[in-house]
Amino acid sequence: MQQLIRKTTLEMDQRRKLIKGFGGDLNNEVLIGPNELLSVAFLEAAVEKAKTVSFIKLPNGGASGFLISNDLLLTNNHVFPDSKTADEAEINFNFDNDIHGNAKPYSVYFCNPNDFFYTNEQLDYSVVKVNRIIQNGSFQRSIPGNAQGFTPLSPKLSVNVTDNLNIIQHPGMRRKEIAIRNNFFQKINPNDHNFILYTTDTEPGASGSPIYNDNWELVGLHHAAGQSINGKFVNNEGISIFSIINDMIKTFPTMPNGVEILQELGIKGLREIEIDSALYPLGESGSVSVSGDNRGNTSGTVTGTWGPVTGSITADSRGNASGTVTGTWRF
């Protein structure tokens, strides 16, 4: 027994010397770069959100969509450009593989555009009631959210550049997958502030997928590839959830059942969201230049600003200038 203890102690001493030889330290553990530690609850929340995401089976292909209430499905306009297309689609929930890679049984629902349907081509989104299944050869009413849950619309979140954006999707029309690596929010599309750009991977079939932050709050609706440089795409693009909410607030009250739909979504009575102050994407570069003369006059420029900028600058008798400039930036 003592020989075993001496042998173990000797091995540990040799191990410490080896680690120190490589510059290591057994007494320290460190973060390498940004802190990427997450609670295990992150994975549990991902599984719950995944239940809300469906595969939309179309006559000529497929796409993704997800529940934003117990029976309201959100997807793209280019997936459901009209109520007829929605009426012909199958909505498959739990179209997944199990932990062994085997196909799981899934539930088939059908849209009910007669109850509610809305689409916006410019923002590329559609909302439709999904509350029908087929039993004994005929449609029966059934509410998918009772089993699947749903992702609520949240007008109070904020998004910052380099935030991780996670997408649960049906890429390549395969069973459900998730992108949670190399998935950074880059910026708002400079040509249209309704759209956000990110590095999260997608493939055809992912159209209509939800975009989540690491708190699993809904940030946007994925719809297409983004910017291209020298013929190569460098990001993907989605519609900001703030833009979608604003359009709902503006348009739904004029529609039959529209006020009730806003109530169902939890955004009835909500004022329009100021997108420029809800999103905070920093850009690549910018500058602040300030100068003063010996009379106490100041002058300066601020480039690359977007949104309200406030500040005060003073100069002393020697021409030294000082001050602060604060605001929301986009370069």
C-alpha positions in Angstrom: 0.0 0.0 0.0 2.8 2.4 0.9 4.6 1.5 -2.3 1.4 2.4 -4.3 1.2 5.7 -2.5 4.8 6.5 -3.2 4.4 5.5 -6.8 1.3 7.7 -7.2 3.0 10.7 -5.5 6.1 10.2 -7.8 3.8 10.2 -10.9 2.0 13.3 -9.8 5.4 15.1 -9.2 6.5 14.1 -12.7 3.2 15.3 -14.1 3.6 18.7 -12.4 7.1 19.0 -13.8 5.9 18.1 -17.3 3.1 20.7 -17.2 5.4 23.4 -15.8 7.8 22.6 -18.6 5.1 23.5 -21.1 4.3 26.7 -19.1 1.2 25.2 -17.4 0.0 25.6 -13.9 -2.1 23.0 -12.0 -3.3 25.6 -9.6 -5.0 27.8 -12.2 -7.9 27.5 -14.6 -8.5 30.3 -17.0 -10.9 31.6 -19.7 -9.3 31.5 -23.1 -10.7 34.5 -25.0 -14.4 35.4 -24.4 -16.3 33.5 -21.7 -18.1 30.7 -23.5 -19.4 28.9 -20.4 -23.1 28.4 -20.3 -25.5 26.8 -17.9 -26.7 23.4 -18.8 -30.2 24.9 -18.7 -29.2 26.5 -22.0 -29.6 23.1 -23.6 -32.8 22.4 -21.8 -34.3 25.7 -23.1 -33.1 24.8 -26.6 -35.0 21.5 -26.5 -38.2 23.4 -25.4 -37.9 26.0 -28.2 -37.2 23.2 -30.7 -40.6 21.8 -30.0 -42.2 25.0 -31.4 -40.4 24.7 -34.8 -42.1 22.8 -37.6 -41.2 21.5 -41.0 -43.5 22.9 -43.6 -44.1 20.3 -46.3 -45.0 21.9 -49.6 -45.9 20.3 -52.9 -42.6 21.5 -54.4 -40.3 21.4 -51.4 -40.2 22.5 -47.8 -39.3 25.2 -45.4 -39.5 26.0 -41.7 -41.9 27.8 -39.4 -42.7 28.1 -35.7 -45.5 28.8 -33.3 -45.8 32.4 -31.8 -49.0 31.5 -30.0 -50.8 28.2 -29.3 -52.0 28.1 -32.9 -50.4 30.9 -34.9 -47.5 30.0 -37.2 -44.8 32.5 -38.3 -42.9 31.8 -41.5 -41.8 33.7 -44.7 -43.9 35.3 -47.4 -41.9 33.5 -50.0 -43.0 30.2 -48.2 -46.6 31.3 -47.9 -47.2 34.0 -50.5 -51.0 33.5 -50.2 -53.6 31.7 -48.3 -54.0 29.0 -50.9 -50.4 27.9 -50.5 -50.8 27.8 -46.8 -54.0 25.8 -47.1 -52.2 23.1 -49.2 -49.2 22.7 -46.8 -48.5 20.1 -44.1 -47.1 21.4 -40.8 -45.0 18.7 -39.2 -44.0 19.1 -35.6 -41.4 16.9 -33.9 -39.8 16.2 -37.3 -36.6 15.2 -35.5 -34.1 12.4 -34.9 -33.7 10.9 -31.5 -30.4 10.7 -29.6 -29.5 7.5 -31.5 -30.1 9.1 -34.9 -33.4 7.3 -35.5 -36.4 9.1 -37.0 -39.0 10.1 -34.4 -42.7 9.9 -35.0 -44.1 13.4 -35.8 -47.4 15.1 -35.7 -49.1 16.5 -38.8 -51.2 19.6 -38.7 -52.8 21.8 -41.3 -53.2 25.5 -41.7 -56.6 27.2 -41.3 -56.3 30.5 -43.3 -60.0 31.0 -43.0 -59.5 31.7 -39.3 -56.6 34.0 -39.9 -54.0 34.7 -42.6 -51.7 37.7 -43.2 -48.6 38.2 -45.3 -46.2 41.0 -46.0 -44.1 40.7 -49.1 -41.8 43.6 -48.3 -40.9 42.2 -44.8 -41.1 38.6 -46.1 -43.3 37.2 -43.4 -46.6 35.4 -43.1 -48.8 34.5 -40.1 -51.5 31.8 -40.3 -53.7 29.9 -38.0 -52.7 26.2 -37.6 -55.4 24.3 -35.8 -56.5 21.3 -37.8 -55.6 17.6 -38.0 -57.1 14.8 -40.0 -59.0 12.2 -38.0 -61.3 9.5 -39.6 -60.8 11.1 -43.0 -61.9 14.6 -42.1 -60.5 17.8 -40.5 -60.8 18.1 -36.7 -59.8 21.1 -34.6 -56.6 20.6 -32.6 -54.3 23.2 -31.0 -50.6 22.3 -31.5 -49.3 24.7 -28.8 -50.9 22.6 -26.1 -48.3 20.0 -26.8 -45.5 22.0 -28.5 -45.5 25.3 -26.6 -44.7 28.5 -28.5 -42.2 31.3 -28.7 -43.7 34.6 -27.4 -43.0 37.9 -29.1 -40.8 40.1 -26.8 -40.6 43.8 -27.6 -38.3 44.5 -24.7 -35.1 42.6 -25.7 -32.0 44.3 -27.0 -29.4 42.9 -29.4 -25.7 43.9 -29.6 -23.0 43.3 -32.1 -21.2 40.0 -31.6 -24.2 38.6 -29.7 -24.7 34.9 -30.4 -27.7 34.2 -32.6 -29.0 30.6 -32.6 -31.2 29.2 -35.4 -33.4 26.1 -35.1 -34.2 25.0 -38.6 -34.8 22.3 -41.2 -31.8 22.8 -43.4 -31.9 20.9 -46.7 -35.4 19.9 -45.7 -33.8 17.4 -43.3 -35.1 16.6 -39.9 -34.6 19.4 -37.4 -31.1 20.8 -36.7 -29.6 23.7 -34.8 -26.8 26.2 -35.5 -25.1 27.4 -32.3 -21.4 27.8 -33.4 -19.7 30.7 -35.1 -23.1 32.5 -34.9 -22.5 36.2 -34.4 -24.8 39.1 -35.0 -22.9 41.4 -37.3 -25.1 44.5 -38.0 -28.3 45.7 -39.4 -28.5 45.7 -43.2 -27.2 49.2 -44.1 -29.6 49.4 -47.0 -32.7 48.5 -44.9 -32.9 48.7 -41.1 -35.7 46.1 -41.1 -33.1 43.3 -41.7 -30.3 42.0 -39.6 -27.1 40.2 -40.7 -25.4 37.3 -38.9 -22.9 34.5 -39.4 -25.1 31.7 -38.3 -25.2 28.8 -40.8 -28.3 27.9 -42.8 -29.2 25.9 -45.9 -32.3 25.9 -48.2 -35.2 24.8 -46.1 -34.3 27.0 -43.2 -36.4 29.8 -44.5 -39.0 30.7 -41.8 -36.8 29.6 -38.9 -36.6 31.5 -35.6 -33.5 33.4 -34.7 -32.8 33.4 -30.9 -30.3 35.0 -28.7 -28.6 33.0 -25.9 -31.5 33.8 -23.6 -33.7 32.1 -26.2 -35.6 35.3 -26.9 -36.9 35.7 -30.4 -34.7 38.2 -32.3 -35.8 37.7 -35.8 -37.1 35.5 -38.7 -34.5 34.0 -41.0 -35.2 34.3 -44.7 -32.1 34.4 -47.0 -28.4 34.7 -47.6 -27.0 38.1 -46.9 -24.2 40.1 -48.3 -21.8 38.8 -51.0 -18.2 39.9 -51.5 -16.3 38.8 -54.6 -19.1 36.3 -55.3 -19.0 34.7 -51.9 -21.6 35.1 -49.2 -20.3 36.4 -45.9 -23.4 36.3 -43.8 -27.1 35.4 -43.7 -30.1 37.7 -43.3 -33.3 37.8 -41.3 -36.1 40.2 -40.5 -35.9 42.0 -37.2 -38.7 40.9 -34.9 -39.1 44.6 -34.0 -40.1 45.3 -37.6 -42.5 42.4 -37.7 -44.1 43.5 -34.4 -44.4 47.1 -35.7 -46.1 45.9 -38.8 -48.6 43.8 -36.8 -49.4 46.7 -34.5 -50.1 48.9 -37.5 -51.9 46.5 -39.8 -53.8 43.9 -37.7 -56.4 46.3 -36.2 -57.8 46.9 -39.7 -58.3 43.2 -40.3 -61.2 40.9 -39.2 -60.1 39.3 -35.8 -57.0 41.4 -36.0 -57.4 43.0 -32.5 -58.0 39.5 -31.0 -54.9 38.3 -32.7 -52.8 41.1 -31.2 -54.3 40.1 -27.8 -53.4 36.5 -28.4 -49.8 37.5 -29.2 -49.6 39.7 -26.1 -48.9 42.9 -28.0 -52.3 44.5 -28.0 -52.0 48.2 -27.0 -48.2 48.2 -27.6 -46.8 51.4 -29.1 -44.6 51.2 -32.2 -41.0 50.2 -31.3 -38.2 52.6 -32.2 -36.0 50.2 -34.1 -32.9 52.4 -34.1 -32.9 52.4 -30.3 -34.0 48.8 -29.8 -31.0 47.4 -31.8 -27.5 48.4 -31.0 -25.2 47.2 -33.8 -21.7 48.6 -33.8 -20.0 48.9 -37.1 -16.4 48.6 -38.3 -15.0 52.1 -37.8 -15.9 55.7 -36.9 -14.3 58.8 -35.6 -14.8 61.8 -33.3 -12.6 64.9 -34.0 -12.7 67.9 -31.7 -10.5 71.1 -31.6 -10.5 74.4 -29.7 -9.0 77.8 -30.1 -7.5 80.3 -27.6 -10.8 82.1 -27.4 -12.7 79.2 -26.1 -14.4 78.3 -29.4 -14.8 74.7 -30.3 -15.3 72.8 -33.5 -15.5 69.1 -34.4 -17.0 66.3 -36.4 -18.6 63.0 -35.5 -18.7 60.5 -38.4 -20.6 57.3 -38.7 -23.4 58.2 -36.3 -26.8 56.7 -36.4 -29.5 57.6 -34.0 -29.5 60.4 -31.3 -26.1 61.7 -30.3 -25.7 64.2 -27.5 -22.7 65.8 -25.8 -20.9 68.8 -24.6 -17.5 70.1 -25.5 -15.6 73.0 -23.9 -12.3 74.7 -24.7 -10.0 76.6 -22.4 -7.9 79.7 -23.1 -5.0 77.6 -24.4 -7.1 75.9 -27.0 -7.4 72.6 -25.2 -10.8 71.0 -25.8 -12.5 68.3 -23.8 -16.0 66.8 -23.6 -18.1 63.7 -24.1 -20.2 62.4 -26.9 -22.8 59.7 -26.3 -25.3 58.0 -28.5 -26.2 55.0 -30.7 -23.6 54.3 -33.3 -23.6 52.7 -36.7 -20.6 53.1 -39.0 
